[in-house]
Amino acid sequence: MHHIRRTALTALAAAASLALVACGTPTAPTTPGATASGTNTNKTVTVVTHDSFTLSDQVKATFQAQTGYELKTVSQGDGGQLVNQLILTKDSPLGDAVFGIDNTFAGRAIKEGILTPYASPKLPADSADLKADASDALTPTDFGDVCVNADKAWFASKNLAIPVTLDDLTKPEYKNLLVVEDAASSSPGLAFLAGTIGAKGADGYLAYWGALKANGVKVVKGWTEAYNTEFTASGQGGTRPLVVSYSSSPAFTVPKGGGDSTTSALLETCFRQVEFAGVLKGAKNEAGAKAFVDWMLSDAVQADIPGQMYMNPAVKATALPDDWKKFAPLSPTPFAVSARDLSANRDAWIKAWSAAVIG
């Protein structure tokens, strides 16, 4: 979870609080003189990723076994930094393939021409709804819902009903209870902002955020501070029982030996975040890049994604962990904004939001 990249969640001990996992994979040299164009051979595939790309060692080993290529990764920060670097280096690409562009930046990546279209035969027909557009420039590999999460024990102790909708969050009984991430610096923060635009429209989202501000919403830089410091369920002395996180987060707040999660996701507040892989234009090993995209849709990788990257596999027939079935449901009606609209308006929306909410 990006993302402004989603940061990975992992279960802590009995308290079942969450901690941020720095999921960077060992990387190839990132200096301009040591890019794929300088070091790559047809036996190596260099993949440019965000910091949260991680798979189990056992699964990573299947890449070479299945394709005959050695896998190298180059980390470029969060999802926004990843796209920026790919655009800046498009005349001398940093690698052959990319993983980790999400739907808040997909439109920009496609528009800038940094990708070579590739229609992977491994993408099932029922995953077509996750595609950024019809160009095949990017292939969906995983997805998740960014939603408000609630500390169930806190609300029970106050005899207060957990809110359900976005509008509920503006009601006086929930004053000073919500913490969100900065949309300018956080993947879930931007996704939640996009969700409010999807819900209220480009002409109504600022009024909604004005109501949230009047109701005491707190904005912090990123997910780590919001969830691990401000959220009451973190066990770190936080004072906010409502936080923007993921619909999968409650699967990681099940106490050891317990039968229920201590948190819940508000499924009527969600925005669906989709991550993609693609072939970089100008790749030295285009065949290897296509093999990587196909491999990301393989049974082994798709089954590994929930436990390693805390997202849902794009191949929807993939079996999910038992805790996910119980505690990580997806929203049946997530809010949506098209990749094209996000590309065209994202910067202006963030600027207007920052002026109105942060000042």
HURA-V753065 format. One record per pair of residues at least 4 apart in sequence whose C-alpha atoms are under 7 Angstrom apart, sorted by sequence separation. I is the first residue (numbers start at 1). J is the second residue. D is the distance in whole Angstrom. If there is no record, write none. Layout:
# HURA-V753065
i=I j=J d=D
i=I j=J d=D
This chain:
# HURA-V753065
i=1 j=5 d=7
i=2 j=6 d=2
i=3 j=7 d=6
i=12 j=16 d=5
i=30 j=34 d=6
i=31 j=35 d=7
i=34 j=38 d=6
i=35 j=39 d=6
i=36 j=40 d=5
i=40 j=44 d=6
i=49 j=53 d=6
i=55 j=59 d=6
i=56 j=60 d=6
i=57 j=61 d=6
i=58 j=62 d=7
i=61 j=65 d=7
i=62 j=66 d=6
i=63 j=67 d=6
i=64 j=68 d=5
i=77 j=81 d=6
i=78 j=82 d=6
i=79 j=83 d=6
i=80 j=84 d=6
i=81 j=85 d=6
i=82 j=86 d=6
i=83 j=87 d=6
i=84 j=88 d=6
i=85 j=89 d=6
i=86 j=90 d=6
i=89 j=93 d=5
i=101 j=105 d=6
i=102 j=106 d=6
i=105 j=109 d=6
i=106 j=110 d=6
i=107 j=111 d=6
i=108 j=112 d=6
i=109 j=113 d=7
i=110 j=114 d=7
i=123 j=127 d=7
i=151 j=155 d=7
i=152 j=156 d=6
i=153 j=157 d=6
i=154 j=158 d=6
i=155 j=159 d=6
i=156 j=160 d=6
i=164 j=168 d=6
i=165 j=169 d=7
i=170 j=174 d=7
i=171 j=175 d=7
i=182 j=186 d=6
i=186 j=190 d=6
i=187 j=191 d=6
i=188 j=192 d=6
i=189 j=193 d=6
i=190 j=194 d=6
i=191 j=195 d=6
i=192 j=196 d=6
i=193 j=197 d=6
i=194 j=198 d=6
i=195 j=199 d=6
i=196 j=200 d=6
i=197 j=201 d=5
i=200 j=204 d=5
i=201 j=205 d=6
i=204 j=208 d=7
i=205 j=209 d=6
i=206 j=210 d=6
i=207 j=211 d=6
i=208 j=212 d=6
i=209 j=213 d=6
i=210 j=214 d=6
i=211 j=215 d=6
i=212 j=216 d=6
i=213 j=217 d=5
i=221 j=225 d=7
i=222 j=226 d=6
i=223 j=227 d=6
i=224 j=228 d=5
i=225 j=229 d=5
i=226 j=230 d=5
i=227 j=231 d=5
i=245 j=249 d=7
i=249 j=253 d=7
i=254 j=258 d=6
i=285 j=289 d=6
i=286 j=290 d=6
i=287 j=291 d=6
i=288 j=292 d=6
i=289 j=293 d=6
i=290 j=294 d=6
i=291 j=295 d=6
i=292 j=296 d=6
i=293 j=297 d=7
i=294 j=298 d=7
i=297 j=301 d=7
i=298 j=302 d=6
i=299 j=303 d=6
i=300 j=304 d=6
i=301 j=305 d=6
i=304 j=308 d=6
i=305 j=309 d=5
i=306 j=310 d=4
i=320 j=324 d=6
i=321 j=325 d=7
i=322 j=326 d=7
i=323 j=327 d=6
i=324 j=328 d=5
i=325 j=329 d=7
i=337 j=341 d=7
i=338 j=342 d=6
i=339 j=343 d=6
i=340 j=344 d=6
i=341 j=345 d=6
i=342 j=346 d=5
i=345 j=349 d=6
i=346 j=350 d=6
i=347 j=351 d=6
i=348 j=352 d=6
i=349 j=353 d=6
i=350 j=354 d=6
i=351 j=355 d=6
i=352 j=356 d=6
i=353 j=357 d=6
i=354 j=358 d=5
i=355 j=359 d=4
i=1 j=6 d=3
i=2 j=7 d=6
i=11 j=16 d=6
i=12 j=17 d=5
i=29 j=34 d=6
i=30 j=35 d=6
i=33 j=38 d=7
i=34 j=39 d=6
i=55 j=60 d=6
i=64 j=69 d=5
i=76 j=81 d=6
i=77 j=82 d=6
i=89 j=94 d=7
i=101 j=106 d=6
i=109 j=114 d=6
i=110 j=115 d=7
i=155 j=160 d=5
i=163 j=168 d=6
i=169 j=174 d=6
i=181 j=186 d=6
i=197 j=202 d=6
i=200 j=205 d=5
i=212 j=217 d=6
i=220 j=225 d=7
i=225 j=230 d=6
i=226 j=231 d=6
i=229 j=234 d=7
i=232 j=237 d=6
i=296 j=301 d=6
i=297 j=302 d=6
i=305 j=310 d=6
i=306 j=311 d=5
i=313 j=318 d=7
i=320 j=325 d=7
i=324 j=329 d=7
i=337 j=342 d=7
i=354 j=359 d=6
i=1 j=7 d=5
i=11 j=17 d=6
i=12 j=18 d=6
i=29 j=35 d=7
i=64 j=70 d=5
i=76 j=82 d=5
i=132 j=138 d=7
i=155 j=161 d=6
i=163 j=169 d=7
i=183 j=189 d=4
i=184 j=190 d=7
i=220 j=226 d=6
i=228 j=234 d=5
i=232 j=238 d=4
i=254 j=260 d=6
i=255 j=261 d=7
i=296 j=302 d=7
i=305 j=311 d=6
i=306 j=312 d=6
i=1 j=8 d=5
i=11 j=18 d=5
i=12 j=19 d=7
i=86 j=93 d=7
i=155 j=162 d=6
i=181 j=188 d=7
i=182 j=189 d=5
i=183 j=190 d=4
i=227 j=234 d=7
i=229 j=236 d=6
i=231 j=238 d=5
i=232 j=239 d=5
i=254 j=261 d=4
i=279 j=286 d=7
i=305 j=312 d=7
i=306 j=313 d=7
i=10 j=18 d=6
i=131 j=139 d=7
i=181 j=189 d=4
i=197 j=205 d=5
i=228 j=236 d=7
i=230 j=238 d=4
i=231 j=239 d=6
i=232 j=240 d=5
i=233 j=241 d=7
i=253 j=261 d=5
i=254 j=262 d=6
i=305 j=313 d=6
i=9 j=18 d=6
i=10 j=19 d=6
i=131 j=140 d=6
i=180 j=189 d=6
i=196 j=205 d=6
i=229 j=238 d=6
i=230 j=239 d=6
i=231 j=240 d=5
i=232 j=241 d=5
i=253 j=262 d=6
i=9 j=19 d=6
i=10 j=20 d=7
i=36 j=46 d=6
i=130 j=140 d=6
i=183 j=193 d=7
i=230 j=240 d=6
i=231 j=241 d=6
i=251 j=261 d=7
i=253 j=263 d=6
i=279 j=289 d=6
i=9 j=20 d=6
i=10 j=21 d=7
i=231 j=242 d=7
i=250 j=261 d=6
i=279 j=290 d=6
i=302 j=313 d=5
i=8 j=20 d=6
i=9 j=21 d=6
i=231 j=243 d=6
i=7 j=20 d=6
i=8 j=21 d=5
i=250 j=263 d=5
i=302 j=315 d=7
i=7 j=21 d=7
i=250 j=264 d=6
i=250 j=265 d=7
i=278 j=293 d=6
i=303 j=318 d=6
i=227 j=243 d=7
i=277 j=293 d=6
i=302 j=318 d=7
i=303 j=319 d=7
i=119 j=136 d=5
i=226 j=243 d=7
i=83 j=101 d=7
i=117 j=135 d=7
i=118 j=136 d=5
i=247 j=265 d=5
i=297 j=315 d=7
i=117 j=136 d=5
i=118 j=137 d=6
i=117 j=137 d=4
i=79 j=100 d=6
i=116 j=137 d=6
i=79 j=101 d=6
i=115 j=137 d=6
i=45 j=69 d=6
i=49 j=73 d=7
i=51 j=75 d=6
i=90 j=114 d=6
i=44 j=69 d=5
i=45 j=70 d=6
i=46 j=71 d=6
i=47 j=72 d=6
i=48 j=73 d=6
i=49 j=74 d=6
i=50 j=75 d=5
i=51 j=76 d=7
i=80 j=105 d=7
i=87 j=112 d=7
i=43 j=69 d=5
i=44 j=70 d=5
i=45 j=71 d=5
i=46 j=72 d=5
i=47 j=73 d=5
i=48 j=74 d=5
i=49 j=75 d=5
i=50 j=76 d=5
i=51 j=77 d=5
i=83 j=109 d=6
i=106 j=132 d=7
i=24 j=51 d=5
i=43 j=70 d=6
i=44 j=71 d=6
i=45 j=72 d=6
i=46 j=73 d=6
i=47 j=74 d=6
i=48 j=75 d=6
i=49 j=76 d=6
i=50 j=77 d=5
i=51 j=78 d=6
i=87 j=114 d=7
i=110 j=137 d=7
i=23 j=51 d=6
i=24 j=52 d=5
i=25 j=53 d=7
i=50 j=78 d=5
i=86 j=114 d=7
i=23 j=52 d=4
i=24 j=53 d=6
i=25 j=54 d=6
i=50 j=79 d=6
i=103 j=132 d=7
i=22 j=52 d=7
i=23 j=53 d=6
i=24 j=54 d=7
i=23 j=54 d=6
i=50 j=82 d=6
i=49 j=82 d=7
i=186 j=221 d=7
i=185 j=221 d=6
i=186 j=222 d=5
i=182 j=219 d=6
i=185 j=222 d=7
i=186 j=223 d=7
i=179 j=217 d=6
i=180 j=218 d=6
i=181 j=219 d=5
i=182 j=220 d=6
i=176 j=215 d=6
i=178 j=217 d=5
i=179 j=218 d=5
i=180 j=219 d=5
i=181 j=220 d=5
i=182 j=221 d=5
i=175 j=215 d=5
i=176 j=216 d=4
i=178 j=218 d=6
i=179 j=219 d=6
i=180 j=220 d=6
i=181 j=221 d=6
i=182 j=222 d=6
i=170 j=211 d=6
i=175 j=216 d=6
i=176 j=217 d=6
i=181 j=222 d=5
i=146 j=188 d=6
i=170 j=212 d=5
i=181 j=223 d=6
i=169 j=212 d=7
i=172 j=215 d=7
i=8 j=52 d=7
i=28 j=72 d=6
i=30 j=74 d=6
i=7 j=52 d=6
i=27 j=72 d=6
i=28 j=73 d=6
i=146 j=191 d=7
i=170 j=215 d=6
i=181 j=226 d=7
i=27 j=73 d=5
i=28 j=74 d=5
i=48 j=94 d=7
i=146 j=192 d=6
i=180 j=226 d=7
i=26 j=73 d=7
i=27 j=74 d=5
i=48 j=95 d=6
i=179 j=226 d=6
i=25 j=73 d=7
i=27 j=75 d=6
i=47 j=95 d=6
i=46 j=95 d=5
i=47 j=96 d=6
i=48 j=97 d=6
i=49 j=98 d=6
i=2 j=52 d=7
i=46 j=96 d=5
i=47 j=97 d=5
i=48 j=98 d=5
i=49 j=99 d=5
i=50 j=100 d=6
i=24 j=75 d=7
i=45 j=96 d=6
i=46 j=97 d=7
i=47 j=98 d=5
i=48 j=99 d=6
i=49 j=100 d=6
i=47 j=99 d=7
i=188 j=245 d=7
i=36 j=94 d=6
i=35 j=94 d=5
i=36 j=95 d=5
i=35 j=95 d=6
i=36 j=96 d=7
i=179 j=240 d=6
i=270 j=331 d=7
i=178 j=240 d=6
i=248 j=310 d=7
i=272 j=334 d=6
i=177 j=240 d=5
i=178 j=241 d=7
i=179 j=242 d=6
i=180 j=243 d=6
i=268 j=331 d=7
i=271 j=334 d=5
i=177 j=241 d=6
i=178 j=242 d=5
i=179 j=243 d=5
i=180 j=244 d=5
i=267 j=331 d=5
i=270 j=334 d=5
i=271 j=335 d=5
i=272 j=336 d=7
i=177 j=242 d=6
i=178 j=243 d=6
i=179 j=244 d=7
i=270 j=335 d=6
i=271 j=336 d=6
i=261 j=327 d=7
i=251 j=323 d=5
i=5 j=78 d=5
i=251 j=324 d=6
i=4 j=78 d=5
i=5 j=79 d=5
i=3 j=78 d=5
i=4 j=79 d=6
i=5 j=80 d=7
i=195 j=270 d=6
i=2 j=78 d=6
i=3 j=79 d=5
i=4 j=80 d=6
i=195 j=271 d=5
i=248 j=324 d=7
i=251 j=327 d=5
i=2 j=79 d=6
i=250 j=327 d=6
i=251 j=328 d=6
i=250 j=328 d=6
i=192 j=271 d=6
i=249 j=328 d=7
i=191 j=271 d=6
i=248 j=328 d=4
i=151 j=232 d=7
i=247 j=328 d=6
i=151 j=233 d=6
i=191 j=273 d=7
i=247 j=329 d=6
i=247 j=330 d=6
i=154 j=241 d=7
i=151 j=241 d=5
i=150 j=241 d=6
i=151 j=242 d=7
i=150 j=242 d=5
i=149 j=242 d=6
i=150 j=243 d=7
i=148 j=242 d=6
i=149 j=243 d=5
i=148 j=243 d=5
i=149 j=244 d=6
i=148 j=244 d=4
i=149 j=245 d=6
i=147 j=244 d=6
i=148 j=245 d=6
i=146 j=244 d=7
i=147 j=245 d=6
i=146 j=245 d=6
i=147 j=246 d=5
i=146 j=246 d=4
i=147 j=247 d=6
i=145 j=246 d=6
i=146 j=247 d=6
i=145 j=247 d=5
i=164 j=266 d=6
i=165 j=268 d=5
i=166 j=269 d=6
i=164 j=268 d=6
i=165 j=269 d=6
i=153 j=262 d=7
i=152 j=262 d=6
i=151 j=262 d=6
i=152 j=263 d=5
i=151 j=263 d=5
i=152 j=264 d=7
i=150 j=263 d=5
i=151 j=264 d=7
i=149 j=263 d=7
i=150 j=264 d=5
i=149 j=264 d=6
i=150 j=265 d=6
i=149 j=265 d=4
i=148 j=265 d=6
i=149 j=266 d=6
i=147 j=265 d=6
i=148 j=266 d=5
i=147 j=266 d=6
i=147 j=267 d=7
i=148 j=269 d=6
i=147 j=269 d=5
i=147 j=270 d=4
i=146 j=270 d=5
i=147 j=271 d=7
i=145 j=270 d=6
i=146 j=271 d=5
i=145 j=271 d=5
i=146 j=272 d=6
i=145 j=272 d=4
i=146 j=273 d=7
i=144 j=272 d=6
i=145 j=273 d=6
i=143 j=272 d=7
i=144 j=273 d=5
i=143 j=273 d=6
i=144 j=274 d=7
i=143 j=274 d=4
i=142 j=274 d=6
i=143 j=275 d=6
i=142 j=275 d=5
i=140 j=274 d=7
i=141 j=275 d=6
i=140 j=275 d=6
i=141 j=276 d=5
i=140 j=276 d=4
i=141 j=277 d=7
i=199 j=335 d=6
i=139 j=276 d=5
i=140 j=277 d=6
i=198 j=335 d=5
i=138 j=276 d=6
i=139 j=277 d=5
i=198 j=336 d=5
i=138 j=277 d=6
i=139 j=278 d=6
i=198 j=337 d=5
i=138 j=278 d=5
i=195 j=335 d=5
i=137 j=278 d=6
i=195 j=336 d=6
i=194 j=337 d=7
i=130 j=274 d=7
i=213 j=357 d=6
i=206 j=353 d=7
i=210 j=357 d=7
i=209 j=357 d=7
i=141 j=296 d=6
i=141 j=297 d=6
i=115 j=278 d=7
i=116 j=279 d=5
i=115 j=279 d=6
i=116 j=280 d=6
i=115 j=280 d=5
i=116 j=281 d=5
i=114 j=280 d=6
i=115 j=281 d=5
i=184 j=350 d=6
i=114 j=281 d=5
i=144 j=311 d=5
i=183 j=350 d=7
i=143 j=311 d=6
i=144 j=312 d=6
i=142 j=311 d=6
i=143 j=312 d=5
i=103 j=273 d=6
i=142 j=312 d=5
i=143 j=313 d=7
i=102 j=273 d=7
i=103 j=274 d=5
i=142 j=313 d=4
i=143 j=314 d=6
i=102 j=274 d=5
i=103 j=275 d=7
i=122 j=294 d=6
i=141 j=313 d=6
i=142 j=314 d=4
i=102 j=275 d=4
i=141 j=314 d=5
i=101 j=275 d=6
i=102 j=276 d=6
i=120 j=294 d=6
i=123 j=297 d=7
i=140 j=314 d=6
i=100 j=275 d=5
i=101 j=276 d=5
i=122 j=297 d=6
i=100 j=276 d=6
i=99 j=276 d=6
i=100 j=277 d=6
i=99 j=277 d=4
i=98 j=277 d=5
i=99 j=278 d=7
i=98 j=278 d=5
i=4 j=185 d=5
i=5 j=186 d=6
i=6 j=187 d=5
i=97 j=278 d=6
i=98 j=279 d=6
i=4 j=186 d=4
i=5 j=187 d=4
i=6 j=188 d=6
i=97 j=279 d=4
i=98 j=280 d=7
i=3 j=186 d=7
i=4 j=187 d=4
i=96 j=279 d=6
i=97 j=280 d=5
i=3 j=187 d=4
i=96 j=280 d=5
i=2 j=187 d=5
i=145 j=330 d=6
i=145 j=331 d=7
i=96 j=283 d=4
i=127 j=314 d=6
i=95 j=283 d=6
i=96 j=284 d=6
i=127 j=315 d=6
i=93 j=282 d=7
i=96 j=285 d=6
i=93 j=283 d=7
i=96 j=286 d=6
i=124 j=315 d=7
i=97 j=289 d=5
i=96 j=289 d=5
i=20 j=224 d=6
i=132 j=339 d=6
i=19 j=228 d=7
i=18 j=228 d=7
i=17 j=233 d=7
i=18 j=234 d=7
i=17 j=234 d=5
i=17 j=235 d=7
i=69 j=288 d=7
i=67 j=291 d=7
i=63 j=295 d=7
i=107 j=339 d=5
i=106 j=339 d=6
i=107 j=340 d=5
i=18 j=252 d=7
i=104 j=339 d=6
i=107 j=342 d=7
i=108 j=343 d=5
i=16 j=252 d=7
i=17 j=253 d=6
i=103 j=339 d=6
i=107 j=343 d=5
i=16 j=253 d=4
i=16 j=254 d=6
i=104 j=342 d=6
i=105 j=343 d=6
i=16 j=255 d=5
i=15 j=255 d=6
i=45 j=285 d=7
i=11 j=252 d=5
i=14 j=255 d=5
i=59 j=300 d=6
i=10 j=252 d=6
i=11 j=253 d=7
i=14 j=256 d=5
i=59 j=301 d=6
i=42 j=285 d=6
i=45 j=288 d=6
i=45 j=289 d=6
i=37 j=284 d=6
i=55 j=304 d=7
i=56 j=308 d=7
i=55 j=308 d=6
i=54 j=308 d=6
i=54 j=309 d=6
i=8 j=309 d=6
i=9 j=310 d=7
i=8 j=310 d=6
i=1 j=309 d=7
i=1 j=310 d=6
i=1 j=311 d=7
